[in-house]
Amino acid sequence: MDALSDILQLVQFKSNVYFRSDFSSPWGMNVDAGPFAQFHLVVSGQCWLQADNFAAPLSLSAGDIVMFPLGDSHWLADDSRNKRTPGKQVVEAFHNQTPLFQNGVVSTTLVCGHFEFQKNLAHPFMTALPRFIHIPGTERRHLSWLEAATNVIIQEAGSDSPGSDIVSRRLAEVLFIQILRAHMLREKVAHGFFAALSDGQINAALALIHSQPQNGWTLEGIARTIGMSRSSFAARFKLLVGMTPMNYLTNWRMQKARDLLRERQLPLIDIAEQVGYTSEAAFSRAFKRQFKQNPGAWRRRVTHEVAAV
């Protein structure tokens, strides 16, 4: 399994498409800061977008895609002077079949939704996520894989065809990855987890760790497998990822172990072996160093918390 797919699986990534709707002028909506990564596709027309860290409102046109991976607050409107309705109210009205902004000449058609994932994962992927991504329509059309995913979502969102809701949600999950790919291509970041994913040899090392965490990997063994010297591999991995390969391996093993403890009632020795430890004692010591609690106590606490909900 590649690293990004494995991470998204662990954080229980999923998406939700709120609506595809025609908005008539004047219209505007506020989107509060929240736990989800919000996204908007401009199907037709144009509008303005503003967020707290923008120097001035950004003009969006047909074909543009925007995403706020960290859930920052923002607003959209066809005119910056318009009164703006809370976004939750806009979504609720649409699902109650009483959509807002329907009287007048249509100025903008939007597809809006969110991407949901656990943000408490202690992983370089989380720190690499930018606050804002904007893929202009002119660029999107040159990225055939992004263009294809976007066009099908636009067709399915709001469709009455059987299964359209689940199709649009699944395609939105694909869209999240495609947006990140486009961001990596256009920004050409030199450091951070996305830079590591774009580096052929370091990405290959990440794939080894993620696909075979149970292996008894050594620094020399990974370096040899991906065709690098031990010293060059260690230096480049730390430069891009922000931690040593062995620290990354341990960190990922512990994240996987925590997920197994939460989701499955396996004996501790079975979990230990699945994440590369031959003894329960060694696994417990590593887990306690990471989470300040031994795995048995951690599982009992989480089980109690879930039962209390």
N, C-alpha and C positions, 0 to 999 in steps of 0.2 A: 504494500500500500504506500502511496506517496504521502509526504508529510502533511500537506494541506488537507487532503481528504481525511487523514487520520485525526487531525486536530478538529476539523469540523464535526466529525462523528463523535468525538469525545465531549465537545461542548453542547451536544444535542441541538445542532443547528436546524432551524426550520424557518419557513417564511409564511407571510400572510399578505395577500393582495386585497386591499380595502375596496377599491372601485376603479372602474374606468368611467369617467364622467365628463360631459360637456359643461363648461362653465360660461355663463353669459355675463357680460360686463354690466355693472361693476361687481367684482368679486374679490375676496381675499380671505385667507385663513392663517391662523397662528398654529404652529405645531410646538407644543411644550417639550422641554427636555425630558427624556425618559430612558428606560432601560433597553429600548430597541434601536436598531440601525434603520433609520427611515430612508425610503427611496422614492423618487418621483421620475416618471417618464413623461416628456412633453410629446404627445401624439400629434397635435396640430396647434397652430397659433403661437402665441408667445406670452411671457409673463415675467415678473420680477421676483427674485429670490434674495432674501436678506437673512444673515445670521449674526450672532454677537461678534464674531471675529472678522467679519467682512468690513472693509473700509467704506464700501458703498454697495447698494443693491446690484446684483448680477442679473443681466438680461439673459433669459432663456428662450430658445427658439425650438421649433419643431425638430424632433429627433434627439434633443438633449436628454441625457441621463444624469441625475445627481443623487448622491448618497451621503448620509451623515452616519458613518460607522459607529460613532460613540454616542449617538442619540442626542446631539446638540439641538437646542431650541432654534427655530427659524420661522419665517413666514413666506408665503407666496401670495401674489396678487397681480391683477392685470394693470394696476396702477398703485404706486406706493402711497398715494393719499387715501386709498379706499379704507373703509372700516373693515376690520378683519374678524372673522368668526372663529371660535376655537375649533381646532382640527377634529377633536373627538365629536363635536356636535355635527360637523360636516359628514363624518363617517356614519354616525348613528342615523342621520336623516336619510342617507343613501340606502342603508340597510332596512330602514322602515318604509322604503319606497316613496319617500317624500324628499327627493334630492333638492339641495339648495342651489341658488344661482342659475335658475332655469328660465327666467323671464327676460327676453331680449335677444340680442344678436350674440351668437356664440363667439367668444374671443379665444378660448383655450380648451383643449381636451387633454386631460391628465390621466395617467395610471399611477396610483399611489399605493404604498404598502410598507411593510417592514420586514426586517430580518431579525430573528431572535436567537440568541445564544447566551450561554453562561459566561459572564464576564469576569468571574472570579478565578479563572484559570491562570496560574502563575506561569506564563509562557511568553517568549519573545514575540509570538504572533500578536498578542494583545497590545504590547507596547509599540508595535510597528504600525498598527492601524492608524491611518490619518483621520483627522477630524472631518474632512470633507473631500469628496471626489466628484469631479465634474468631467463627464465625457461628452463633448459637443457632438451634435448630430453629424457634422461634416467629418469628424474623425471616426465615428461609429460605423459609418458606411464603408470605410476602408478596412474594417475588421469584420470579416465575413461571419465568424463564429458568434461575435457579439450582435451583429445585425440580425442574424437568423433567430437567435434566442429572443431578442427584443420584439421582433415582428410577430412571433407566435404568441408571446404574452399579450401583446396589444390585441390580437385577434380573439384570444380566449377570455381575457378579462371582461366581465360583464356579459359574456355570451350566454344564450339559453341552451346551448348544446349540452347533451348529457355528459357529466364528468368535467365540465369546464372549470369548476372551482378547484378541483384537485389538480387538474392539468396546469392551471395558472400558478398554483402554489409551488408545484414541483419545478416548473420552468423558472420561477423566481429564484429558487435555490441555485439553479444553474446560472442565472443572471448574476448573483452575488459573486460567484467565482469568476465569471467573465469580466465583471467590473474590476475586480482585483487584478486580473491578468492585464487588462487594458491600462490600469494605473501603473503596474510594474513596467510595461513597455514604454509608456509616455514619460514617466518621471525619471526612469533610469537611476534609481536610488543607489548610492554607493555603499551604504551600511544598513544594517537591520535585517529582519527576517525575510522581507521580500527580496532584498538583494541576494540573500543566501539561496532562495528558491530560484533565482534567475541565473545563478552560477552553476554550470553543469556538474562540476565535481563535488561541490559542497551539497548541492541538491541530491546527488547520488548518495552521499554519506547520510544525509537526513533520511532518505528512503530506506537505507539499510537499518538504521536505528528504529524507524517506525514500523517497518514490516517484520523485523526480527528482534524485538526487545529482549526476548528470552535468551538470545545468544550471548556467550561470554565474550563480548567485544572488548578488544584492547585498542589503544590509540594506534599502534602499529598495524593491527589487523584491519581496521577500517581504512587507514591510509593506503595500505597495500592493495586492498580490494578496489579502491577507486582510482588507483594509479598515481598516487602522490607520495612524496617523501613524508616521513613522520613529522619533521619540523615545519615544512611548508603547509601541510594540512592543518596542523595545530594552529599556526599563525593566521591562516586565511579564515578558518572556521571562527576563531575568536573575534577577528576583525569584523566579520559579517554578522554573526549571530549574537555576539556580545557576551559569550561565555565559552569555556573550553569544551571540546567534544565530550569528554568524560563527565563534566558537570551537566551538560545537556542530556546525555544518556541517563544519568541518575535521575534528573528532574523529570524526564518523560516517563521513566519506569514508575516513579512515585505517583505521577498523575494517572497513569493507567491502573496502578494498584488501587488508588482511591476510588476510581470508577468501578472496578471489580468488587470492592468491598461494599459499595453503595448498591450495586445492581444485582449481585449474585451472592447466595449463601454458600460460598465455597469454603472449604477448610483453608486456613492461613497458609499452609504449606503449598497447596495447589496454586494460590495466588502468587506466592513467592516464586515458584518455578515458572509461572507464566511471564513474570517480569525479570527473569534472569538471576534469581537467587537460589542457591542449592540448599540453603538452610533457613528455617523459620526465624532463628535468632538473628542472622545477618540481615534478613529482610526487615524485621522489627526495628533493629537499630537504625537502618537507613530511613525507614518511614518516620520514626520519632525525630530524627534530625531534621527532616523536611517539614513535618506538621506539628511538632512539639507534643505528640501524643502517640502511644503505640497503636498499631492497627486494630487490635481487638477492642480497645476502649473507644477508638474513633468510630468503629462500626456500631457499637452499642449506643453511642450518643446520637448518631445520625438516624438509626432505627427508631429511637425514642422520639426524636424530633418529628419524623415522618408520621409516626403513630399519633402524635399529639395534634397534628393538623386536622 
